[in-house]
């Protein structure tokens, strides 16, 4: 149990630092900015209580916001992301039958499940984020273009990092 | 009551979602006007020091470029010194010059955080209210206009860059003195701005310099903004709109100057009076 807490704590700090000092400065063709930090929410264990899940998403978003000068923007998007995560997991995964707190990683769940899971969650998060940031309809084409290209970029980074830390399910 | 509790605990995810989402949106709406943002931005203790540290590290990588630009600026300033002019009249007596009084003073500041790829971009600089920086001052660098100060802390200040939805600078064409206003272009390219409301009879050329106008209360007149790059920007109607290539490379900002206009307060009072009169 304490191992899970420590791993997630380290993951939180590393992802925030990576996002704020490195990825924030990357933008391909002025269009796509990757938001890799949401990987933290994606990889929280299945058994996380809902209250903790929402609280952590909110805090993660707020931390990113403080570095980006956009109070509330990322927090709001991360809370939406948490809701979609709860819904998606309740639909596709049977609750019981877990021992030793597994996490929804690529190794545990297989490529197909993990791909759909992360793609859906990224799309929802980015769509909400970009539209809330711009908040007007007359730039909708440009916003959609930015949202789509950023989502592809983020998905790419998440899959790569998952393969980097790949561990096959122990049976 | 019991049923209500059961109902809430059954759908707890949704209710938790509502609580957190509403609080996040309240923060978003409430603190996003930067006058009231007190601690949720880069000027606070934690994020500010972290940015300063990382920036210290980063600045080693660009020492050469900074040196070059400083040397170039030194050369330019040297050429403006009194000693580099010669008098073509024979001075018979000296007068104490009471015609010119200084209107603008400059404070140099280091950029510690910056962005160009968002819809609204801000710059954090390492000078604050302790160094005499106040809200509303203009910010320039050696290649042109950067933005204006929107929020100050004791040691750090937040600058709204020209790459912002609300940024608007009173500008003019350098040689014909036609006044318009410059803002960031619609396609969010950090190199291209939009010069608007130039009268229709003017015939601008590509490559013509656009500088700050004499009407601006934040900047001295004649600070470069960019060069006209495309005469046929969309929109405009009775006025000409054109695209302008910014002379400042916002992605590479290292040092900026904060402009202190000694007549700014008087100007503000006059503007307030004007509003009252209308």
Interface residues (C-beta under 8 A of the other chain):
Chain A: X21 X24 X25 X27 X30 X33 X50 X51 X54 X55 X57 X58 X61 X62 X65 X66 X67 X68 X69 X70 X71 X72 X73 X75 X76 X79 X80 X82 X83 X86 X87 X132 X133 X134 X139 X142
Chain B: X12 X13 X14 X16 X17 X19 X20 X21 X23 X24 X25 X26 X27 X28 X29 X30 X31 X32 X37 X40 X41 X42 X44 X46 X47 X51 X54 X115 X116 X117 X118 X119 X122 X124 X158 X186 X187 X188 X189 X190
